[in-house]
Amino acid sequence: MNTLDGPVLPRFPASEAGSPTDRKLAWTGVLLALLGTLWMLVTPLEAQASRIKEIAAVQGVRSNPLTGYGIVVGLDGTGDQTTQTPFTTQSLNAMLQQFGITVPAGSAMQLKNVAAVLVTAQLPAFAQPGQTIDVNVSSLGNAKSLRGGTLITTPLRGADGQIYALAQGNLIVGGAGASAGGSKVQINHLAAGRVPEGGTVERSVPTPLLEGDSVQLGLNAADFHTARAVARAINEAKGPGTALARDGRTVTLRVPPDADERVAFLADVENLRVELATPSARVVINARTGSVVLNDAVTLGPCAVAHGSLSVTINSTPVVSQPNALSQGQTVVTEKTDISITQQGGSLVQMPAGTKLADVVKALNALGATPQDLLAILQAMRSAGALKAELEVI
């Protein structure tokens, strides 16, 4: 049995050598297998590429935010406290008047199964009347939970004040909770929910896609190399002069005048593959959580880092002064405070030059610093010119 990898050469025993024609065919197969293996070794692997639809989008083809104010009813005593949220009572009175019900003036309604909510949704591009969209519902008052509630018909308006959809339906709340005797247990958030397909589109948004003889492609990130690569890929597939890179983010396309041909043209363009350049070196720092993220292009120059921590400890000990008997004195309680400052020694650590992300991570781990310490270390290294990357604080 042959344990080596690769093609196994045929062996013909002396008694079963076969005819010369059989041996010739066998050796021909072996040579073809060797040539195939050699071709795989010398042929370079195909470079990683992305489709244009993943790095760019047609300008004007986007979703639009919708907002509305509504009322959720049917809650199990977890709604707004109307004494503290008067707008809930006003909204309920206005809704009842539409049904011909007039509430006597001065009557104080103490309803616990009603909550005022804010309804939001995203109107997709090319949405037509009659289509449904998902809506999000969030409490505006002090409702404890929206679980089990029903959203009453709520008009959703766009930035121009026009009504583009109507929302209504039963809420789905992902949390759960219970309280008794002053104790409370809660899982996830109860003051917000979702109505799947709870919005019905009533008006479409006009799009400039079919206007003029050209469209604009907007890149997700400004990069001159990517804009040039996108224009070249389109011109190679659709003919010279079809695409023109205007700047680092915009590419202009000449499109057919017919609507059907224009849609087919854009479908072909979106699926073209483009080889992207190496991204710029960047370090993203989240100052609130202490998270530090580095991309593969980050490099580190030789430097020396010393980082120590300073801690201040304050101990307070109560001291009671008791007067002697029959002295008519009073007992006095004072505090004895001890303050100590401890500064750990920050040894000087030499950081070697790193050309790969793994080397940079290894060098930073040598400091033994926490993520919060890395925030200060990276900023100091960037100021000293040792960190070859752009810092972004979010």
JOPEPE-V956903 format. One line per field, one symbol per residue. ss: DSSP state (@ for helix, = for strand, . for the rest). psi: psi as a letter, one per 40 degrees, with the letter a starting at -180 (. if undefined). burial: I if it has 24 or more other C-alpha atoms within 12 Angstrom, else O. A space follows every 50 residues. Layout:
ss: ???
psi: ???
burial: ???
This chain:
ss: .............@@@...@@@@@@@@@@@@@@@@@@@@@@@.......= =@@@@===.....==========............@@@@@@@@@@@@@.. .............==========........========..........= =======.....========.=...=====..=====....========= =......@@@...======....@@@@@@@@@@@@@@@....===....= ====....@@@@@@@@@@@@..==.......=====....====....== ..====...============..........============....=== =..=..@@@@@@@@@.....@@@@@@@@@@@@@@..==.====.
psi: hheiiaihhihhidefdaiddddddddddddddddddddddehiihihii ideeeiihhegiihiiiihahhieigeeaihddegdddddddddddddee hhhiiehhhgheeihhihhiihhiiehiheiiiiihhihdafhdieheih hihhhhiadeeiheihhiihihheiiiiihfeihhhhaheeiaighfehh hehihiiedeiaeiihhhidhhhddddddddddddddeiiedihhdaeeh hhhhiidhddddddddddddeiihhiihiihihhhhddeehhhhieehih ihihhhhiihhhhhhhhhhhhhiiieefiihhhihhhhhihhhihgihhh hihheidddddddddddfiidddddddddddddeedhgihhhh.
burial: OOOOOOOOOOOOOOOOOOOOOOOOOOOOOOOOOOOOOOOOOOOOOOOOOO IIOOIIIIIOOOOIIIIIIIIIIIIOOIIIIIOOIOIIIIIIIOOOOOOO OOOOOOOOOOIIIIIIIIIIIIIIIOIOOOOIIIIIIIIIIIIIIIIIII IIIIIIIIOOOOIIIIIIIIIIIOOOOOOOOOOOOOOOOIIIIIIOIIII IIIOIOOOIIOOOIIIIIIOOOIOIIIIIIIIIIOOOOOOOIIIIOOIII IIIIIOOOOOOOOOIIOOIIOIIIIIOOOOIIIIIOOOOOOIIIIOIIII IOIIIIIOOOOOOOOOOOOOOOOOOOOOOOOOOOOOOOOOOOOOOOOOOO IOIIOOIOOIIOIIOOIOIOOOIIIIIIIOIIOOOIIIIIIOOO
